[in-house]
Structure formats: C-alpha cells, structure tokens
Amino acid sequence: MDRNALIGLLLIGLIFIVWMQLLAPSKPKPKPKPKLDDTTTAVVDADSLKRAQELEKARALGAFSAAAQGEEKLITVETDLFTAVLSSKGATLKSFVQKKYLNEERKPFDLVTASNGAIALFFQTRDGKNITTTDLYFAPKFNGDKLTLSGKQSEKVPFELALPDGKKIEIVYRFVGDSYRFDLQTNLVGLGEIVNNAEYQVVWNGGLAHSERSRLDEAMRSYAHAMQADELLKLDADKAGETKKSNPDGKTKWVSVQSKYFIAAIIAENESKGAYLEGYRNSDDEKLAFENYVVALREDLPFKQREVKGNFSLYVGPLDYDLLKDNGVGLERALDFGWEWLTRPFAEWLIVPVFNFLNQYITNYGIIIIIFAFLIKLVTYPLTAASTNSMKKLSMLQPQIQAVQEKYKNDPAKLQDELAKIYKEAGVNPLSGCLPILLQMPLLIAMYNVFSASIQLRQESFLWADDLSAPDAVVRLPFSIPLYGDHIALYPILMAISIYVQQKITPQQSTAAAEQMKVMNVIFPIMMLLLFNNLPAGLGLYYFMFNVFGLIQQIYANSTLPKAQTKPAPAVSAPAPKKKKEKVA
C-alpha cells in the first residue's frame, strides 16, 4: 500500500467516527433529586453505616449472628465500697467506680477503660470465627435495674444467652456488700462440639484508668501478671508503639492487670491450663502515656462434655497489701517491693507490719513516718555509736599510721601487716563507719517501693504536703530542670541540709579524710536533693527525720567520747647501717 492510499484510509476512518458521534441520540437529563437538609443527610448516612457495620459483624459471628442483635440493659450494683454497672450486652462489667478512692482532682473515677466492657468469654469456632461475648446480647435474669448491698449481704445477678439446638451460655455474678472481691460463674452448654482447640478464655480487657498527676509515671508502674506454680510472671509494655505478648502454658491460679495503685485480677477456683498476656503503651508523653492490657485464663472445653462449668473470682480494687493477702492466693506479690531476696523481706516483715500496728492508734501517716524513723534510729544506735567511736580512735591513731606508712612505703605486704597490728591493739575497725550505711540502704530502697506502690500514703496529707505518696511540690516551675524536675519540693531541701550538718559534725579518720570530706560534704547533699525531689514526700520526710535524730545522736556521742584511748605513737627511726667487717691481713 502506497503512502497516498494509507492517508486516504485514515481520513475515511476519522470521518466515520465523527459522523457516528453526530448521529448518536442525546442522553436524557437526570431528574432532580429531592433536597435533604444537612441533618437528614447525616441521619441517613449514620443509620446506613450502622446497619452495614452490624451486618458485617453478624456475618463474622457465624452461628452466633442472631445474638448480635438486641437491646442493651444496664444493672447498677451498689455496695459499701463501689458502684458497678453490668450490661446485658456481653454480660460484662461496664463500669466500676470506687467510693473510698478519688483521682488527682479528688473526684470519683471509673477504673474500667474498655468501651464494650471489661469481662468477656472468648473462643474460636471450628469454622474460624472469633467469638467474644461482649458482641452478643444476653437476657438478664434479674428483676429490676439496681441492686444495693451492705455488710455481709450478697446477691446473684445472672445472664443467659440461648442458642439453637439447646446450646446456651450462662454468666452469673455474685456480689458481697463489704468486699472488693466478687464471684463469676460460667456455664457453657453444648459448645464443646463447635469450639476449636477445646478451649475457651475468661478475659479482662483493657488497662485500668489512670488517676494520678503524672500519666507517664503511672504507665511505668502498670503491668500484667500471671501466677503459675508459685512463680510470678510479669509482662511490662515498657516501649511505646510496641505490643508485647505472652502465652504461657501450665497451671495458672490467677492473672491480673494493675496500675500504680489499683488492680483487677481473675482468680480461678481450680487452676487453669494456661494464661494469655498482652500489653501496649501508646506514648511516652507525660500527659498522654497509657498502657493497655488484655489478660486471660485459658480453660478446657472438652468436645464430648455437654456442660462445662467454671468458677472464678474477681478482685477489683486498691493495691492494699492486707486486702490482697486476704485472698489467699499470693495476690499480694503483685505489689512491687523491689528485689525478692533483699528489699521485699524488709517491706513485708518490717515496714508493713509496723505501719499497720501504728495505724491502729495513729491515723496521721506523717506522724507514723516520724515514729518509724525514730524506731529505726533507735535500733541502729548501737551500730552508729560503735562506728563513731571507731572513727574517733582512728583519728587518734594517725601519727602511728603515718609513721608506719613512711617506714614501709616500699613494702605493701609488710605495711598491711603492721597496720593490722595497730588496728588490733587499738580495738578498731577501719570499715566500721560504712556498716550503718550499708544496713540502711536495703531498708531505704524497701521504703521507697512501699511508699510508691502501696495505697496507704496516697492522698494522705501532712503539714504542707497534701499527698505523701507524691512529691511535696511547694512551687511549680513553668519549665523542667534536667535531673531536678518541674517543681521545688521542700522535704528534700530540709533533708539535704540535715545531711550537710551531720557530715560536718562527724569525726574524721584523718586529716586527709577531712580534706576529702570537704568536697563530699557538698556533693553528696546535692546529689540526694536531685534524687529525692521527684520521690514521694513520705520518703523525704522519713529521711529528713532520720537525719534529725542522727544529729541528736551524733552530738551526744561527740560529748561522751573519751579524750584519748590509745598509747602515744612510738618513735620510728631508720634502721642503723650495718658495720662492715675489717679484713684480717
């Protein structure tokens, strides 16, 4: 085909396309739609979206789809200690407000954070559907919408979900008027044949609501726990944006979620087959940080067993050592008292019992802390007095020590032997000055953990401090100072001054030691000031009063020390040179 023929064909094709477009019939104009105002449009869209979501959820529930439709009914349970709200949608705990404990604004607050309820049963069907009971509507078998209990009064609140072919799920709560602990009974009928893995879970969903000023500090003290074979397993979502999970097998007595001062625990009457723990921290921001947790007990659901019953208890309330211990399952071990082998014994066998004893007669915890500081100083007095005596004797031995050091400066082994003889003859121990401090350190760390973890000091005031469990900030700064914070606390300042004065009047072992202490006498109080400024006011009060009693003790010890208790230093002369023997001619 030549060039002219090709051009002609292209022109003919173009003309044909244009001609067909001109002959095509015109499209009818669309009929105008009736105008709806913005409110009507929003309602239509919201209703359509809700119906679509419900339809999608029903499809995801498979055989349980019929139970995804219903009407929610709320039942309020009021006791001496709390007001709880149960919902028929999920037969779950929708709200839990304590009467005795308030948030930082001194207002009641709800511990439950999960919008669809905190308690649920979870299982997976054989066709791969994940079923959570908070998506299903139960029928409440309780007359009325409010239950009031006091003292030892108790009452059950049952819920039932009827399914085809005689299958059903029953969930029954039992509350007592004067207890944070309440019972949870489950009864699964005919579900063994449709549930995968022969297992279901009893779940607590959501971390506990924060109630303190520092959200980050509370997030850092929030955990999930599981008690397995007397071993406490701990999960801490300590990295923002990272989900942590644990799915341990083995006999499990309880699982729990806790914040700084409160805890929610599911306790199995008979040990469960395992546990599930999951945690997530959203942020490291001081005002936004929150750690969300899910914990569950994993229970057997045998295929051939028609009816499977489960008996559980829940403790939802304060991290009070005595209340937790009363559960008799080791729940008190959720309290973080530090090292199990060192500081925890101080906390459990000394600090908590003494505080509880004093609290029977004294209601103000500030006064209790002062008395406790006095008792500890009284107990450690013999050690401190012995240390002071030893240091005074060492200072009087300095002429002898310096002479020996000069004589044997080139023979370290001989020098140590001679110094040991001097110390033994004088009856002193150069390390005795450190002993009282070493003994006090585990106690101080244990007190820090007790004051930070237990709820007794929370919102208890003393003098200018309105909360002994938090820093006694007398001035709030518009900025934050590195290592110091955004406030000025008064107890740490008084404590630092008391440390400085006590170091000034403490005898020194030698002139060289006195020169070194001039520097330490400034550095150490400043370090303690920086450290204690962000610690609980109760701890600052304790250490300040402990130092005040120490000052009184030191002044008394200085006045009673003998003027001299050692022999005068022997003169140390250089060894005489040996005479050379004369040669015999």
Disulfide bonds with the S-S distance in Angstrom:
none
